Amino acid sequence: MSLAKSDPHLRRYSLGERLTHWLVAISFVLLVLSGLPFFHPFFWSLTGLFGGPTMTRILHPWIGLFMALMFVIMAIRFFKESLIRRHDIQWLKQINDVLANRDEKLPPVGKNNAGQKLVYWIMLGCIVLLLITGVMIWQPLVGEAMPITLRRLASMGHAYLAFLAIITLIIHIYSGIWVKGSFQAMIRGRVSKAWARHHHDLWYEEEMEKERKHREISRRHDHSGQETP
């Protein structure tokens, strides 16, 4: 019996996609921990995690560059499935049904729902702008060459963008825990067909069509092999 006939699961994320995702997540957490001490004195003790204030200031922009690179790789991979479709607009209009778990009233959902797509676009914008503003205030490499007014504006923008990115990440984590099975999908890479049909029915139908085509090709291959003398 072929895998397509017997496997009750679907592959949702490849190993490369999962590794990139977790590298972005870990580096983002490190960025937050290393950036907060320079945002407010209350968080100054966090510099001890990185070897003191000087080392924290040195490491923070390099961690940012690494995360930006990983995020670009991930963003390219998820670009097509993050495009906003007509059914996503309707999904957002029915956000009350989403929050109340009235899934039967919601429009069909592809591999990513509208909420996940919004997280993608918000984080994409934040990361790009955080990178630009971060480079502008990066001392002594770039910051000292910037006019003081521009550097202050970049510093303020960097802080507000970081706040928006942190709030978005918190919502993303909460959603992943709230929808049972989402978090495990990014760990194991596979989900049950029942889960896919319930939460992402359009994507489920696309995957089932691929399986049907695969079975048809397998049957034709088997028949042609049997008819060969």
C-alpha positions as CSV (number, residue, x, y, z in Angstrom):
1,M,0.0,0.0,0.0
2,S,1.4,3.4,-0.9
3,L,2.2,6.2,1.5
4,A,-0.5,8.4,-0.1
5,K,-3.2,5.7,0.8
6,S,-2.0,4.9,4.3
7,D,-0.6,8.1,5.8
8,P,-3.2,9.9,8.0
9,H,-1.0,13.0,8.2
10,L,0.0,15.8,5.9
11,R,3.3,17.6,5.8
12,R,2.7,21.2,6.7
13,Y,6.3,22.5,7.1
14,S,9.5,21.1,5.8
15,L,12.6,20.7,8.0
16,G,14.2,23.8,6.4
17,E,11.1,25.9,7.0
18,R,10.9,24.8,10.7
19,L,14.6,25.5,11.3
20,T,14.4,29.0,9.7
21,H,11.3,29.8,11.7
22,W,12.9,28.8,15.0
23,L,16.1,30.6,14.2
24,V,14.1,33.7,13.6
25,A,12.1,33.2,16.8
26,I,15.2,32.6,19.0
27,S,17.2,35.5,17.6
28,F,14.1,37.8,18.0
29,V,13.9,36.8,21.7
30,L,17.6,37.5,22.1
31,L,17.1,40.9,20.4
32,V,14.4,41.8,22.8
33,L,16.4,40.8,25.8
34,S,19.4,42.7,24.6
35,G,17.5,45.8,23.5
36,L,15.2,46.4,26.5
37,P,18.1,47.5,28.8
38,F,18.8,50.4,26.4
39,F,15.1,51.3,26.3
40,H,14.5,51.7,30.1
41,P,16.8,51.4,33.2
42,F,14.3,48.9,34.7
43,F,15.6,46.2,32.3
44,W,19.3,47.1,32.9
45,S,20.0,43.8,34.8
46,L,19.3,41.9,31.5
47,T,22.7,43.0,30.3
48,G,24.1,40.3,32.6
49,L,22.8,37.7,30.2
50,F,25.2,38.9,27.5
51,G,28.3,39.6,29.6
52,G,27.6,43.2,30.7
53,P,26.4,46.5,29.1
54,T,29.3,46.9,26.6
55,M,29.0,43.3,25.3
56,T,25.2,43.7,25.1
57,R,25.6,46.9,23.0
58,I,28.1,45.1,20.7
59,L,26.0,41.9,20.2
60,H,22.6,43.5,19.7
61,P,23.1,44.8,16.2
62,W,24.8,41.6,15.0
63,I,22.0,39.5,16.3
64,G,19.7,41.9,14.4
65,L,21.5,41.3,11.2
66,F,21.4,37.6,11.6
67,M,17.7,37.6,12.4
68,A,17.0,39.9,9.4
69,L,18.8,37.5,7.1
70,M,16.9,34.5,8.4
71,F,13.6,36.4,8.2
72,V,14.3,37.3,4.5
73,I,14.8,33.6,3.8
74,M,11.6,32.7,5.6
75,A,9.6,35.6,4.0
76,I,10.6,34.5,0.5
77,R,9.5,30.9,1.2
78,F,6.1,32.0,2.7
79,F,5.4,34.9,0.3
80,K,2.9,33.2,-2.0
81,E,0.8,31.6,0.7
82,S,0.7,35.0,2.6
83,L,-1.0,37.0,-0.2
84,I,-4.3,38.3,0.9
85,R,-7.3,36.7,-0.9
86,R,-10.9,37.6,-1.1
87,H,-11.9,34.9,1.5
88,D,-9.3,36.4,3.9
89,I,-11.1,39.7,3.8
90,Q,-14.4,37.9,4.7
91,W,-12.5,36.0,7.5
92,L,-11.4,39.3,9.0
93,K,-14.9,40.7,8.8
94,Q,-16.1,37.7,10.8
95,I,-13.5,38.1,13.5
96,N,-16.2,37.7,16.2
97,D,-16.9,34.2,14.9
98,V,-13.2,33.5,14.9
99,L,-12.8,34.5,18.6
100,A,-16.0,32.6,19.5
101,N,-14.7,29.4,17.8
102,R,-17.7,29.4,15.5
103,D,-15.7,27.7,12.7
104,E,-18.7,26.5,10.9
105,K,-19.6,30.1,10.0
106,L,-16.2,31.0,8.6
107,P,-15.3,31.1,5.0
108,P,-12.9,28.5,3.6
109,V,-9.3,28.9,4.7
110,G,-6.1,28.2,2.8
111,K,-2.8,27.0,4.2
112,N,-2.6,30.2,6.3
113,N,-5.6,32.1,7.7
114,A,-5.9,35.9,7.5
115,G,-4.6,36.4,11.0
116,Q,-1.4,34.5,10.1
117,K,-1.1,36.5,6.9
118,L,-1.4,39.8,8.8
119,V,1.4,38.7,11.2
120,Y,3.6,38.0,8.2
121,W,3.1,41.4,6.7
122,I,3.3,43.3,9.9
123,M,6.5,41.5,10.9
124,L,7.9,42.0,7.3
125,G,7.4,45.8,7.6
126,C,8.7,45.9,11.1
127,I,11.9,43.9,10.3
128,V,12.7,46.1,7.3
129,L,12.2,49.3,9.2
130,L,14.0,48.0,12.3
131,L,17.0,47.1,10.1
132,I,17.1,50.6,8.5
133,T,16.7,52.5,11.8
134,G,19.0,50.1,13.6
135,V,21.8,50.7,11.1
136,M,21.2,54.5,11.3
137,I,21.9,54.4,15.1
138,W,24.6,51.7,15.0
139,Q,27.6,53.2,16.7
140,P,30.4,53.6,16.0
141,L,30.0,52.0,12.5
142,V,27.3,54.3,11.1
143,G,25.7,56.3,13.9
144,E,28.4,58.9,14.4
145,A,28.2,59.8,10.7
146,M,24.4,60.6,11.0
147,P,23.1,64.1,11.9
148,I,22.0,64.1,15.5
149,T,18.4,65.0,14.7
150,L,18.1,62.1,12.2
151,R,19.7,59.8,14.7
152,R,17.2,60.7,17.4
153,L,14.3,60.2,15.1
154,A,15.7,56.8,14.1
155,S,16.2,55.9,17.7
156,M,12.6,56.8,18.5
157,G,11.2,55.0,15.5
158,H,13.3,51.9,16.3
159,A,11.7,51.8,19.8
160,Y,8.2,52.1,18.5
161,L,8.7,49.5,15.8
162,A,10.2,47.1,18.3
163,F,7.2,47.5,20.5
164,L,4.9,46.8,17.6
165,A,6.9,43.7,16.7
166,I,6.9,42.4,20.3
167,I,3.1,42.8,20.5
168,T,2.7,41.0,17.2
169,L,4.9,38.2,18.3
170,I,2.9,37.8,21.6
171,I,-0.3,37.6,19.6
172,H,1.3,35.1,17.2
173,I,2.5,32.9,20.1
174,Y,-0.9,33.1,21.8
175,S,-2.7,32.1,18.6
176,G,-0.4,29.2,18.1
177,I,-1.2,27.9,21.6
178,W,-4.9,28.7,21.3
179,V,-5.5,26.7,18.1
180,K,-4.5,23.3,19.3
181,G,-2.1,21.6,17.0
182,S,-0.6,24.7,15.4
183,F,2.4,24.8,17.7
184,Q,3.1,21.1,17.3
185,A,2.9,21.5,13.5
186,M,5.9,23.9,13.6
187,I,7.8,21.3,15.7
188,R,7.0,18.1,14.0
189,G,6.2,19.5,10.6
190,R,3.1,17.3,10.1
191,V,-0.6,17.6,11.0
192,S,-3.5,15.1,10.9
193,K,-5.8,15.2,7.9
194,A,-8.7,15.8,10.3
195,W,-6.9,18.9,11.7
196,A,-6.2,20.2,8.3
197,R,-9.8,19.7,7.1
198,H,-11.2,21.5,10.2
199,H,-8.8,24.5,10.3
200,H,-7.5,24.9,6.7
201,D,-10.1,23.3,4.5
202,L,-9.0,24.9,1.2
203,W,-5.4,23.7,1.8
204,Y,-6.7,20.3,2.8
205,E,-8.6,20.0,-0.5
206,E,-5.5,21.0,-2.5
207,E,-3.5,18.3,-0.7
208,M,-6.1,15.7,-1.3
209,E,-6.2,16.6,-5.0
210,K,-2.4,16.1,-5.1
211,E,-2.9,12.7,-3.4
212,R,-5.6,11.7,-5.9
213,K,-3.3,12.6,-8.8
214,H,-0.5,10.7,-7.2
215,R,-2.6,7.6,-6.8
216,E,-3.8,7.8,-10.4
217,I,-0.2,8.0,-11.7
218,S,0.7,5.1,-9.5
219,R,-2.2,3.0,-10.8
220,R,-1.2,3.8,-14.4
221,H,2.4,2.9,-13.7
222,D,1.3,-0.4,-12.1
223,H,-0.9,-1.3,-15.0
224,S,1.7,-0.5,-17.6
225,G,4.2,-2.6,-15.7
226,Q,1.8,-5.6,-15.6
227,E,1.1,-5.3,-19.3
228,T,4.7,-5.4,-20.3
229,P,5.7,-8.9,-21.4
